[in-house]
């Protein structure tokens, strides 16, 4: 599934049932990084795997040539919350 947030299209996949757990990948990979672990956890948890902005199936979004539009930890956190 894709969601729109702050000018970017963000790839999000969910799997499993139970308490919610969000798995965030390191740079420069994407959500596939977590698939071996997610397959082991999906019987106990509802997992959300996100491609962070500019990774995998997610776009960068707005023009990042200005400091105001730069990808920051705060922006990534807002994307995750969305």
PyMOL Python script that loads the backbone (N, CA, C, O; Angstrom):
from pymol import cmd

cmd.read_pdbstr("""\
ATOM      1  N   UNK A   1       0.847  -1.168   0.000  1.00  0.00           N
ATOM      2  CA  UNK A   1       0.000   0.000   0.000  1.00  0.00           C
ATOM      3  C   UNK A   1       0.896   1.235   0.000  1.00  0.00           C
ATOM      4  O   UNK A   1       2.035   1.186   0.465  1.00  0.00           O
ATOM      5  N   UNK A   2       0.386   2.318  -0.513  1.00  0.00           N
ATOM      6  CA  UNK A   2       1.113   3.581  -0.492  1.00  0.00           C
ATOM      7  C   UNK A   2       0.256   4.639   0.187  1.00  0.00           C
ATOM      8  O   UNK A   2      -0.959   4.693  -0.003  1.00  0.00           O
ATOM      9  N   UNK A   3       0.911   5.476   0.980  1.00  0.00           N
ATOM     10  CA  UNK A   3       0.221   6.621   1.569  1.00  0.00           C
ATOM     11  C   UNK A   3       0.939   7.877   1.123  1.00  0.00           C
ATOM     12  O   UNK A   3       2.133   7.848   0.824  1.00  0.00           O
ATOM     13  N   UNK A   4       0.215   8.972   1.079  1.00  0.00           N
ATOM     14  CA  UNK A   4       0.787  10.280   0.739  1.00  0.00           C
ATOM     15  C   UNK A   4       1.034  11.041   2.024  1.00  0.00           C
ATOM     16  O   UNK A   4       0.163  11.121   2.890  1.00  0.00           O
ATOM     17  N   UNK A   5       2.237  11.602   2.142  1.00  0.00           N
ATOM     18  CA  UNK A   5       2.519  12.441   3.306  1.00  0.00           C
ATOM     19  C   UNK A   5       3.564  13.485   2.947  1.00  0.00           C
ATOM     20  O   UNK A   5       4.648  13.145   2.472  1.00  0.00           O
ATOM     21  N   UNK A   6       3.248  14.737   3.168  1.00  0.00           N
ATOM     22  CA  UNK A   6       4.177  15.851   2.996  1.00  0.00           C
ATOM     23  C   UNK A   6       4.895  15.789   1.649  1.00  0.00           C
ATOM     24  O   UNK A   6       6.110  15.969   1.570  1.00  0.00           O
ATOM     25  N   UNK A   7       4.121  15.531   0.590  1.00  0.00           N
ATOM     26  CA  UNK A   7       4.670  15.540  -0.761  1.00  0.00           C
ATOM     27  C   UNK A   7       5.330  14.255  -1.206  1.00  0.00           C
ATOM     28  O   UNK A   7       5.817  14.190  -2.335  1.00  0.00           O
ATOM     29  N   UNK A   8       5.370  13.239  -0.381  1.00  0.00           N
ATOM     30  CA  UNK A   8       5.997  11.968  -0.747  1.00  0.00           C
ATOM     31  C   UNK A   8       4.952  10.860  -0.782  1.00  0.00           C
ATOM     32  O   UNK A   8       3.952  10.910  -0.067  1.00  0.00           O
ATOM     33  N   UNK A   9       5.198   9.861  -1.623  1.00  0.00           N
ATOM     34  CA  UNK A   9       4.429   8.627  -1.600  1.00  0.00           C
ATOM     35  C   UNK A   9       5.250   7.617  -0.830  1.00  0.00           C
ATOM     36  O   UNK A   9       6.384   7.326  -1.211  1.00  0.00           O
ATOM     37  N   UNK A  10       4.704   7.078   0.244  1.00  0.00           N
ATOM     38  CA  UNK A  10       5.432   6.184   1.132  1.00  0.00           C
ATOM     39  C   UNK A  10       4.869   4.767   1.037  1.00  0.00           C
ATOM     40  O   UNK A  10       3.664   4.554   1.171  1.00  0.00           O
ATOM     41  N   UNK A  11       5.760   3.803   0.805  1.00  0.00           N
ATOM     42  CA  UNK A  11       5.367   2.398   0.746  1.00  0.00           C
ATOM     43  C   UNK A  11       5.243   1.863   2.161  1.00  0.00           C
ATOM     44  O   UNK A  11       6.133   2.056   2.989  1.00  0.00           O
ATOM     45  N   UNK A  12       4.120   1.181   2.436  1.00  0.00           N
ATOM     46  CA  UNK A  12       3.866   0.590   3.750  1.00  0.00           C
ATOM     47  C   UNK A  12       3.283  -0.802   3.549  1.00  0.00           C
ATOM     48  O   UNK A  12       2.354  -0.976   2.761  1.00  0.00           O
ATOM     49  N   UNK A  13       3.817  -1.790   4.253  1.00  0.00           N
ATOM     50  CA  UNK A  13       3.269  -3.147   4.228  1.00  0.00           C
ATOM     51  C   UNK A  13       2.953  -3.554   5.660  1.00  0.00           C
ATOM     52  O   UNK A  13       3.691  -3.214   6.585  1.00  0.00           O
ATOM     53  N   UNK A  14       1.854  -4.285   5.841  1.00  0.00           N
ATOM     54  CA  UNK A  14       1.528  -4.824   7.157  1.00  0.00           C
ATOM     55  C   UNK A  14       1.377  -6.333   7.033  1.00  0.00           C
ATOM     56  O   UNK A  14       0.998  -6.858   5.986  1.00  0.00           O
ATOM     57  N   UNK A  15       1.683  -7.011   8.129  1.00  0.00           N
ATOM     58  CA  UNK A  15       1.524  -8.459   8.161  1.00  0.00           C
ATOM     59  C   UNK A  15       1.361  -8.906   9.596  1.00  0.00           C
ATOM     60  O   UNK A  15       1.847  -8.253  10.519  1.00  0.00           O
ATOM     61  N   UNK A  16       0.675 -10.021   9.782  1.00  0.00           N
ATOM     62  CA  UNK A  16       0.520 -10.602  11.102  1.00  0.00           C
ATOM     63  C   UNK A  16      -0.630 -10.018  11.899  1.00  0.00           C
ATOM     64  O   UNK A  16      -1.355  -9.132  11.446  1.00  0.00           O
ATOM     65  N   UNK A  17      -0.772 -10.558  13.125  1.00  0.00           N
ATOM     66  CA  UNK A  17      -1.808 -10.087  14.048  1.00  0.00           C
ATOM     67  C   UNK A  17      -1.232 -10.038  15.455  1.00  0.00           C
ATOM     68  O   UNK A  17      -0.312 -10.782  15.794  1.00  0.00           O
ATOM     69  N   UNK A  18      -1.788  -9.156  16.258  1.00  0.00           N
ATOM     70  CA  UNK A  18      -1.346  -8.999  17.634  1.00  0.00           C
ATOM     71  C   UNK A  18      -0.973  -7.553  17.906  1.00  0.00           C
ATOM     72  O   UNK A  18      -1.398  -6.654  17.180  1.00  0.00           O
ATOM     73  N   UNK A  19      -0.180  -7.322  18.950  1.00  0.00           N
ATOM     74  CA  UNK A  19       0.264  -5.953  19.258  1.00  0.00           C
ATOM     75  C   UNK A  19       1.063  -5.361  18.089  1.00  0.00           C
ATOM     76  O   UNK A  19       1.789  -6.066  17.388  1.00  0.00           O
ATOM     77  N   UNK A  20       0.907  -4.058  17.905  1.00  0.00           N
ATOM     78  CA  UNK A  20       1.585  -3.376  16.789  1.00  0.00           C
ATOM     79  C   UNK A  20       3.073  -3.207  17.043  1.00  0.00           C
ATOM     80  O   UNK A  20       3.500  -2.840  18.138  1.00  0.00           O
ATOM     81  N   UNK A  21       3.860  -3.486  15.994  1.00  0.00           N
ATOM     82  CA  UNK A  21       5.307  -3.262  15.997  1.00  0.00           C
ATOM     83  C   UNK A  21       5.668  -2.652  14.642  1.00  0.00           C
ATOM     84  O   UNK A  21       5.267  -3.171  13.600  1.00  0.00           O
ATOM     85  N   UNK A  22       6.416  -1.563  14.654  1.00  0.00           N
ATOM     86  CA  UNK A  22       6.892  -0.923  13.426  1.00  0.00           C
ATOM     87  C   UNK A  22       8.367  -1.267  13.270  1.00  0.00           C
ATOM     88  O   UNK A  22       9.161  -1.068  14.190  1.00  0.00           O
ATOM     89  N   UNK A  23       8.728  -1.786  12.095  1.00  0.00           N
ATOM     90  CA  UNK A  23      10.121  -2.128  11.809  1.00  0.00           C
ATOM     91  C   UNK A  23      10.673  -1.119  10.805  1.00  0.00           C
ATOM     92  O   UNK A  23      10.203  -1.043   9.670  1.00  0.00           O
ATOM     93  N   UNK A  24      11.659  -0.356  11.224  1.00  0.00           N
ATOM     94  CA  UNK A  24      12.280   0.662  10.367  1.00  0.00           C
ATOM     95  C   UNK A  24      13.653   0.170   9.919  1.00  0.00           C
ATOM     96  O   UNK A  24      14.489  -0.217  10.736  1.00  0.00           O
ATOM     97  N   UNK A  25      13.865   0.191   8.621  1.00  0.00           N
ATOM     98  CA  UNK A  25      15.120  -0.299   8.051  1.00  0.00           C
ATOM     99  C   UNK A  25      16.257   0.729   8.185  1.00  0.00           C
ATOM    100  O   UNK A  25      15.998   1.925   8.316  1.00  0.00           O
ATOM    101  N   UNK A  26      17.507   0.263   8.152  1.00  0.00           N
ATOM    102  CA  UNK A  26      18.636   1.197   8.113  1.00  0.00           C
ATOM    103  C   UNK A  26      18.853   1.690   6.676  1.00  0.00           C
ATOM    104  O   UNK A  26      18.318   1.106   5.734  1.00  0.00           O
ATOM    105  N   UNK A  27      19.615   2.733   6.515  1.00  0.00           N
ATOM    106  CA  UNK A  27      20.006   3.235   5.198  1.00  0.00           C
ATOM    107  C   UNK A  27      21.184   2.399   4.719  1.00  0.00           C
ATOM    108  O   UNK A  27      22.046   2.085   5.540  1.00  0.00           O
ATOM    109  N   UNK A  28      21.282   2.026   3.482  1.00  0.00           N
ATOM    110  CA  UNK A  28      20.506   2.406   2.297  1.00  0.00           C
ATOM    111  C   UNK A  28      19.528   1.333   1.837  1.00  0.00           C
ATOM    112  O   UNK A  28      19.129   1.359   0.673  1.00  0.00           O
ATOM    113  N   UNK A  29      19.128   0.412   2.666  1.00  0.00           N
ATOM    114  CA  UNK A  29      18.231  -0.670   2.244  1.00  0.00           C
ATOM    115  C   UNK A  29      16.770  -0.250   2.353  1.00  0.00           C
ATOM    116  O   UNK A  29      16.477   0.921   2.597  1.00  0.00           O
ATOM    117  N   UNK A  30      15.852  -1.196   2.173  1.00  0.00           N
ATOM    118  CA  UNK A  30      14.421  -0.902   2.296  1.00  0.00           C
ATOM    119  C   UNK A  30      13.763  -1.993   3.127  1.00  0.00           C
ATOM    120  O   UNK A  30      14.457  -2.790   3.758  1.00  0.00           O
ATOM    121  N   UNK A  31      12.435  -2.041   3.137  1.00  0.00           N
ATOM    122  CA  UNK A  31      11.691  -2.915   4.052  1.00  0.00           C
ATOM    123  C   UNK A  31      12.064  -4.394   3.929  1.00  0.00           C
ATOM    124  O   UNK A  31      11.919  -5.141   4.896  1.00  0.00           O
ATOM    125  N   UNK A  32      12.541  -4.829   2.766  1.00  0.00           N
ATOM    126  CA  UNK A  32      12.930  -6.241   2.601  1.00  0.00           C
ATOM    127  C   UNK A  32      13.988  -6.671   3.615  1.00  0.00           C
ATOM    128  O   UNK A  32      14.111  -7.858   3.918  1.00  0.00           O
ATOM    129  N   UNK A  33      14.738  -5.728   4.133  1.00  0.00           N
ATOM    130  CA  UNK A  33      15.743  -6.000   5.162  1.00  0.00           C
ATOM    131  C   UNK A  33      15.135  -6.792   6.315  1.00  0.00           C
ATOM    132  O   UNK A  33      15.788  -7.662   6.893  1.00  0.00           O
ATOM    133  N   UNK A  34      13.866  -6.482   6.650  1.00  0.00           N
ATOM    134  CA  UNK A  34      13.209  -7.080   7.813  1.00  0.00           C
ATOM    135  C   UNK A  34      12.428  -8.352   7.500  1.00  0.00           C
ATOM    136  O   UNK A  34      11.947  -8.993   8.435  1.00  0.00           O
ATOM    137  N   UNK A  35      12.275  -8.748   6.249  1.00  0.00           N
ATOM    138  CA  UNK A  35      11.393  -9.864   5.926  1.00  0.00           C
ATOM    139  C   UNK A  35      11.739 -11.169   6.649  1.00  0.00           C
ATOM    140  O   UNK A  35      10.821 -11.826   7.139  1.00  0.00           O
ATOM    141  N   UNK A  36      13.010 -11.585   6.746  1.00  0.00           N
ATOM    142  CA  UNK A  36      13.292 -12.828   7.479  1.00  0.00           C
ATOM    143  C   UNK A  36      12.835 -12.771   8.943  1.00  0.00           C
ATOM    144  O   UNK A  36      12.319 -13.756   9.470  1.00  0.00           O
ATOM    145  N   UNK A  37      13.022 -11.631   9.588  1.00  0.00           N
ATOM    146  CA  UNK A  37      12.591 -11.467  10.980  1.00  0.00           C
ATOM    147  C   UNK A  37      11.073 -11.365  11.050  1.00  0.00           C
ATOM    148  O   UNK A  37      10.449 -11.954  11.933  1.00  0.00           O
ATOM    149  N   UNK A  38      10.480 -10.621  10.126  1.00  0.00           N
ATOM    150  CA  UNK A  38       9.029 -10.428  10.122  1.00  0.00           C
ATOM    151  C   UNK A  38       8.303 -11.764   9.976  1.00  0.00           C
ATOM    152  O   UNK A  38       7.272 -11.982  10.613  1.00  0.00           O
ATOM    153  N   UNK A  39       8.823 -12.643   9.157  1.00  0.00           N
ATOM    154  CA  UNK A  39       8.181 -13.953   8.985  1.00  0.00           C
ATOM    155  C   UNK A  39       8.161 -14.736  10.297  1.00  0.00           C
ATOM    156  O   UNK A  39       7.230 -15.501  10.548  1.00  0.00           O
ATOM    157  N   UNK A  40       9.172 -14.549  11.125  1.00  0.00           N
ATOM    158  CA  UNK A  40       9.219 -15.234  12.428  1.00  0.00           C
ATOM    159  C   UNK A  40       8.289 -14.591  13.458  1.00  0.00           C
ATOM    160  O   UNK A  40       7.819 -15.266  14.374  1.00  0.00           O
ATOM    161  N   UNK A  41       8.023 -13.295  13.313  1.00  0.00           N
ATOM    162  CA  UNK A  41       7.238 -12.554  14.303  1.00  0.00           C
ATOM    163  C   UNK A  41       5.759 -12.414  13.970  1.00  0.00           C
ATOM    164  O   UNK A  41       4.955 -12.084  14.842  1.00  0.00           O
ATOM    165  N   UNK A  42       5.396 -12.662  12.720  1.00  0.00           N
ATOM    166  CA  UNK A  42       4.026 -12.344  12.286  1.00  0.00           C
ATOM    167  C   UNK A  42       2.933 -13.148  12.986  1.00  0.00           C
ATOM    168  O   UNK A  42       1.771 -12.743  12.959  1.00  0.00           O
ATOM    169  N   UNK A  43       3.269 -14.261  13.603  1.00  0.00           N
ATOM    170  CA  UNK A  43       2.244 -15.022  14.338  1.00  0.00           C
ATOM    171  C   UNK A  43       1.893 -14.384  15.676  1.00  0.00           C
ATOM    172  O   UNK A  43       0.859 -14.693  16.268  1.00  0.00           O
ATOM    173  N   UNK A  44       2.767 -13.484  16.151  1.00  0.00           N
ATOM    174  CA  UNK A  44       2.552 -12.882  17.473  1.00  0.00           C
ATOM    175  C   UNK A  44       2.309 -11.384  17.441  1.00  0.00           C
ATOM    176  O   UNK A  44       1.812 -10.815  18.413  1.00  0.00           O
ATOM    177  N   UNK A  45       2.662 -10.724  16.308  1.00  0.00           N
ATOM    178  CA  UNK A  45       2.587  -9.268  16.233  1.00  0.00           C
ATOM    179  C   UNK A  45       1.983  -8.824  14.910  1.00  0.00           C
ATOM    180  O   UNK A  45       2.072  -9.525  13.902  1.00  0.00           O
ATOM    181  N   UNK A  46       1.372  -7.654  14.932  1.00  0.00           N
ATOM    182  CA  UNK A  46       0.966  -6.979  13.695  1.00  0.00           C
ATOM    183  C   UNK A  46       2.127  -6.067  13.336  1.00  0.00           C
ATOM    184  O   UNK A  46       2.400  -5.088  14.031  1.00  0.00           O
ATOM    185  N   UNK A  47       2.805  -6.394  12.250  1.00  0.00           N
ATOM    186  CA  UNK A  47       4.028  -5.700  11.856  1.00  0.00           C
ATOM    187  C   UNK A  47       3.736  -4.687  10.761  1.00  0.00           C
ATOM    188  O   UNK A  47       2.986  -4.962   9.824  1.00  0.00           O
ATOM    189  N   UNK A  48       4.332  -3.526  10.892  1.00  0.00           N
ATOM    190  CA  UNK A  48       4.275  -2.509   9.856  1.00  0.00           C
ATOM    191  C   UNK A  48       5.698  -2.290   9.372  1.00  0.00           C
ATOM    192  O   UNK A  48       6.588  -1.938  10.146  1.00  0.00           O
ATOM    193  N   UNK A  49       5.897  -2.505   8.074  1.00  0.00           N
ATOM    194  CA  UNK A  49       7.205  -2.314   7.448  1.00  0.00           C
ATOM    195  C   UNK A  49       7.084  -1.137   6.499  1.00  0.00           C
ATOM    196  O   UNK A  49       6.235  -1.137   5.607  1.00  0.00           O
ATOM    197  N   UNK A  50       7.916  -0.152   6.684  1.00  0.00           N
ATOM    198  CA  UNK A  50       7.846   1.092   5.920  1.00  0.00           C
ATOM    199  C   UNK A  50       9.131   1.254   5.115  1.00  0.00           C
ATOM    200  O   UNK A  50      10.224   0.986   5.614  1.00  0.00           O
ATOM    201  N   UNK A  51       8.990   1.695   3.863  1.00  0.00           N
ATOM    202  CA  UNK A  51      10.165   2.177   3.130  1.00  0.00           C
ATOM    203  C   UNK A  51      10.293   3.656   3.454  1.00  0.00           C
ATOM    204  O   UNK A  51       9.444   4.462   3.074  1.00  0.00           O
ATOM    205  N   UNK A  52      11.355   4.004   4.155  1.00  0.00           N
ATOM    206  CA  UNK A  52      11.562   5.409   4.507  1.00  0.00           C
ATOM    207  C   UNK A  52      11.656   6.256   3.241  1.00  0.00           C
ATOM    208  O   UNK A  52      12.007   5.760   2.171  1.00  0.00           O
ATOM    209  N   UNK A  53      11.344   7.509   3.377  1.00  0.00           N
ATOM    210  CA  UNK A  53      11.388   8.485   2.289  1.00  0.00           C
ATOM    211  C   UNK A  53      12.690   8.343   1.486  1.00  0.00           C
ATOM    212  O   UNK A  53      13.786   8.388   2.044  1.00  0.00           O
ATOM    213  N   UNK A  54      12.544   8.169   0.157  1.00  0.00           N
ATOM    214  CA  UNK A  54      13.708   8.057  -0.721  1.00  0.00           C
ATOM    215  C   UNK A  54      14.312   6.661  -0.785  1.00  0.00           C
ATOM    216  O   UNK A  54      15.365   6.485  -1.397  1.00  0.00           O
ATOM    217  N   UNK A  55      13.688   5.677  -0.179  1.00  0.00           N
ATOM    218  CA  UNK A  55      14.186   4.301  -0.181  1.00  0.00           C
ATOM    219  C   UNK A  55      13.120   3.371  -0.752  1.00  0.00           C
ATOM    220  O   UNK A  55      11.926   3.627  -0.597  1.00  0.00           O
ATOM    221  N   UNK A  56      13.540   2.303  -1.407  1.00  0.00           N
ATOM    222  CA  UNK A  56      12.620   1.281  -1.908  1.00  0.00           C
ATOM    223  C   UNK A  56      11.488   1.869  -2.720  1.00  0.00           C
ATOM    224  O   UNK A  56      11.719   2.561  -3.711  1.00  0.00           O
ATOM    225  N   UNK A  57      10.259   1.593  -2.300  1.00  0.00           N
ATOM    226  CA  UNK A  57       9.083   2.057  -3.016  1.00  0.00           C
ATOM    227  C   UNK A  57       8.584   3.427  -2.615  1.00  0.00           C
ATOM    228  O   UNK A  57       7.509   3.837  -3.052  1.00  0.00           O
ATOM    229  N   UNK A  58       9.337   4.156  -1.790  1.00  0.00           N
ATOM    230  CA  UNK A  58       8.931   5.497  -1.345  1.00  0.00           C
ATOM    231  C   UNK A  58       9.688   6.566  -2.120  1.00  0.00           C
ATOM    232  O   UNK A  58      10.871   6.411  -2.423  1.00  0.00           O
ATOM    233  N   UNK A  59       8.990   7.653  -2.435  1.00  0.00           N
ATOM    234  CA  UNK A  59       9.630   8.755  -3.149  1.00  0.00           C
ATOM    235  C   UNK A  59      10.259   9.731  -2.158  1.00  0.00           C
ATOM    236  O   UNK A  59       9.970   9.705  -0.962  1.00  0.00           O
ATOM    237  N   UNK A  60      11.124  10.591  -2.687  1.00  0.00           N
ATOM    238  CA  UNK A  60      11.736  11.633  -1.856  1.00  0.00           C
ATOM    239  C   UNK A  60      10.720  12.686  -1.453  1.00  0.00           C
ATOM    240  O   UNK A  60      10.786  13.245  -0.358  1.00  0.00           O
ATOM    241  N   UNK A  61       9.787  12.947  -2.343  1.00  0.00           N
ATOM    242  CA  UNK A  61       8.791  13.972  -2.045  1.00  0.00           C
ATOM    243  C   UNK A  61       9.190  15.315  -2.572  1.00  0.00           C
ATOM    244  O   UNK A  61       9.684  15.436  -3.693  1.00  0.00           O
ATOM    245  N   UNK A  62       8.977  16.328  -1.765  1.00  0.00           N
ATOM    246  CA  UNK A  62       9.228  17.707  -2.180  1.00  0.00           C
ATOM    247  C   UNK A  62      10.670  17.929  -2.570  1.00  0.00           C
ATOM    248  O   UNK A  62      11.546  17.137  -2.223  1.00  0.00           O
ATOM    249  N   UNK A  63      10.915  18.993  -3.282  1.00  0.00           N
ATOM    250  CA  UNK A  63      12.273  19.370  -3.697  1.00  0.00           C
ATOM    251  C   UNK A  63      13.176  19.429  -2.482  1.00  0.00           C
ATOM    252  O   UNK A  63      12.934  20.216  -1.566  1.00  0.00           O
ATOM    253  N   UNK A  64      14.217  18.604  -2.461  1.00  0.00           N
ATOM    254  CA  UNK A  64      15.128  18.559  -1.317  1.00  0.00           C
ATOM    255  C   UNK A  64      16.368  19.419  -1.529  1.00  0.00           C
ATOM    256  O   UNK A  64      17.366  19.251  -0.827  1.00  0.00           O
ATOM    257  N   UNK A  65      16.315  20.337  -2.492  1.00  0.00           N
ATOM    258  CA  UNK A  65      17.480  21.168  -2.757  1.00  0.00           C
ATOM    259  C   UNK A  65      17.608  22.333  -1.771  1.00  0.00           C
ATOM    260  O   UNK A  65      18.631  23.017  -1.753  1.00  0.00           O
ATOM    261  N   UNK A  66      16.599  22.556  -0.969  1.00  0.00           N
ATOM    262  CA  UNK A  66      16.673  23.624   0.020  1.00  0.00           C
ATOM    263  C   UNK A  66      16.733  23.028   1.421  1.00  0.00           C
ATOM    264  O   UNK A  66      16.242  21.924   1.657  1.00  0.00           O
ATOM    265  N   UNK A  67      17.323  23.750   2.324  1.00  0.00           N
ATOM    266  CA  UNK A  67      17.441  23.268   3.704  1.00  0.00           C
ATOM    267  C   UNK A  67      16.066  23.026   4.320  1.00  0.00           C
ATOM    268  O   UNK A  67      15.899  22.109   5.124  1.00  0.00           O
ATOM    269  N   UNK A  68      15.087  23.837   3.950  1.00  0.00           N
ATOM    270  CA  UNK A  68      13.743  23.703   4.521  1.00  0.00           C
ATOM    271  C   UNK A  68      13.075  22.398   4.100  1.00  0.00           C
ATOM    272  O   UNK A  68      12.202  21.893   4.806  1.00  0.00           O
ATOM    273  N   UNK A  69      13.481  21.843   2.945  1.00  0.00           N
ATOM    274  CA  UNK A  69      12.862  20.621   2.443  1.00  0.00           C
ATOM    275  C   UNK A  69      13.746  19.391   2.674  1.00  0.00           C
ATOM    276  O   UNK A  69      13.399  18.298   2.228  1.00  0.00           O
ATOM    277  N   UNK A  70      14.866  19.549   3.353  1.00  0.00           N
ATOM    278  CA  UNK A  70      15.789  18.432   3.567  1.00  0.00           C
ATOM    279  C   UNK A  70      15.130  17.309   4.352  1.00  0.00           C
ATOM    280  O   UNK A  70      14.242  17.541   5.172  1.00  0.00           O
ATOM    281  N   UNK A  71      15.578  16.100   4.089  1.00  0.00           N
ATOM    282  CA  UNK A  71      15.089  14.952   4.852  1.00  0.00           C
ATOM    283  C   UNK A  71      15.797  14.947   6.197  1.00  0.00           C
ATOM    284  O   UNK A  71      17.022  14.857   6.270  1.00  0.00           O
ATOM    285  N   UNK A  72      15.018  15.043   7.244  1.00  0.00           N
ATOM    286  CA  UNK A  72      15.552  15.086   8.601  1.00  0.00           C
ATOM    287  C   UNK A  72      14.975  13.922   9.404  1.00  0.00           C
ATOM    288  O   UNK A  72      14.019  13.278   8.973  1.00  0.00           O
ATOM    289  N   UNK A  73      15.550  13.662  10.550  1.00  0.00           N
ATOM    290  CA  UNK A  73      14.999  12.636  11.432  1.00  0.00           C
ATOM    291  C   UNK A  73      13.575  12.996  11.830  1.00  0.00           C
ATOM    292  O   UNK A  73      12.720  12.119  11.955  1.00  0.00           O
ATOM    293  N   UNK A  74      13.320  14.277  12.028  1.00  0.00           N
ATOM    294  CA  UNK A  74      11.975  14.721  12.382  1.00  0.00           C
ATOM    295  C   UNK A  74      10.991  14.402  11.256  1.00  0.00           C
ATOM    296  O   UNK A  74       9.878  13.943  11.513  1.00  0.00           O
ATOM    297  N   UNK A  75      11.406  14.646  10.000  1.00  0.00           N
ATOM    298  CA  UNK A  75      10.524  14.370   8.867  1.00  0.00           C
ATOM    299  C   UNK A  75      10.268  12.868   8.755  1.00  0.00           C
ATOM    300  O   UNK A  75       9.141  12.451   8.489  1.00  0.00           O
ATOM    301  N   UNK A  76      11.306  12.050   8.956  1.00  0.00           N
ATOM    302  CA  UNK A  76      11.133  10.597   8.906  1.00  0.00           C
ATOM    303  C   UNK A  76      10.208  10.127  10.022  1.00  0.00           C
ATOM    304  O   UNK A  76       9.402   9.217   9.820  1.00  0.00           O
ATOM    305  N   UNK A  77      10.319  10.740  11.193  1.00  0.00           N
ATOM    306  CA  UNK A  77       9.424  10.391  12.305  1.00  0.00           C
ATOM    307  C   UNK A  77       7.988  10.763  11.972  1.00  0.00           C
ATOM    308  O   UNK A  77       7.070   9.996  12.259  1.00  0.00           O
ATOM    309  N   UNK A  78       7.780  11.937  11.365  1.00  0.00           N
ATOM    310  CA  UNK A  78       6.438  12.352  10.956  1.00  0.00           C
ATOM    311  C   UNK A  78       5.873  11.399   9.915  1.00  0.00           C
ATOM    312  O   UNK A  78       4.694  11.049   9.964  1.00  0.00           O
ATOM    313  N   UNK A  79       6.716  10.975   8.965  1.00  0.00           N
ATOM    314  CA  UNK A  79       6.283  10.002   7.952  1.00  0.00           C
ATOM    315  C   UNK A  79       5.834   8.706   8.621  1.00  0.00           C
ATOM    316  O   UNK A  79       4.798   8.144   8.264  1.00  0.00           O
ATOM    317  N   UNK A  80       6.604   8.242   9.580  1.00  0.00           N
ATOM    318  CA  UNK A  80       6.290   6.994  10.280  1.00  0.00           C
ATOM    319  C   UNK A  80       4.973   7.129  11.037  1.00  0.00           C
ATOM    320  O   UNK A  80       4.157   6.207  11.044  1.00  0.00           O
ATOM    321  N   UNK A  81       4.771   8.265  11.665  1.00  0.00           N
ATOM    322  CA  UNK A  81       3.525   8.500  12.406  1.00  0.00           C
ATOM    323  C   UNK A  81       2.332   8.523  11.449  1.00  0.00           C
ATOM    324  O   UNK A  81       1.260   8.015  11.778  1.00  0.00           O
ATOM    325  N   UNK A  82       2.518   9.108  10.273  1.00  0.00           N
ATOM    326  CA  UNK A  82       1.427   9.183   9.284  1.00  0.00           C
ATOM    327  C   UNK A  82       1.013   7.799   8.848  1.00  0.00           C
ATOM    328  O   UNK A  82       0.111   7.655   8.023  1.00  0.00           O
TER     329      UNK A  82
END
""", "prot")
cmd.dss("prot")
cmd.show_as("cartoon", "prot")
cmd.util.cbc("prot")
cmd.orient("prot")
